Amino acid sequence: SIKSFGIKAGASIVPTTIPENLEYIIEKLDLILVMTVNPGFGNQAFLNSQLTKIAKLRKMIDDVKPEVELEVDGGMNEKPAKLVNEVG
C-alpha cells in the first residue's frame, strides 16, 4: 500500500534470513538490503557467508524483476566490496 503514495518498497534481511523468504514478495519490491554483519554491533567483519546469499538474490532478481536494487551494508571495505561486486 505504500506504493500508492509514490514511495518505493524495500526489504532488509539479516545474515540468518534465507533468500527464499523473499520469493513471495520480490515482484513488489524496489530494493533489497542484505545485512552482511549482525545488526546492532559496531566494527564487525564482513561475513563471507553472505556472498552465496547475494549471488542467489541476484539470480532471483534477474529472473523476476531485474530493476530491483540489491544493496549490502556492514563490514565493507575494499576487499569485501570487490567480492560482493563479483557475485552480484
Long-range contacts (C-beta under 8 A, 24 or more apart in sequence): 3-28, 13-53, 14-38, 14-39, 15-47, 15-49, 15-50, 18-53, 19-53, 19-56, 19-57, 19-60, 22-57, 22-60, 23-60, 26-60, 26-61, 26-64, 26-65, 26-68, 27-64, 27-65, 29-65, 29-68, 30-67, 30-68, 30-69, 31-68, 31-69, 31-70, 31-71, 32-57, 32-61, 32-68, 32-69, 32-70, 32-71, 33-71, 33-72, 33-73, 34-70, 34-71, 34-72, 34-73, 35-72, 35-73, 35-74, 36-72, 36-73, 36-74, 36-75, 36-76, 36-80, 36-84, 37-73, 37-74, 37-75, 39-74, 44-74, 44-75, 45-75, 46-74, 46-75, 46-76, 46-77, 46-79, 46-80, 47-74, 47-75, 48-80, 48-83, 51-83, 51-84, 51-87, 52-87, 54-84, 54-87, 54-88, 55-87, 55-88, 57-88, 58-87, 58-88
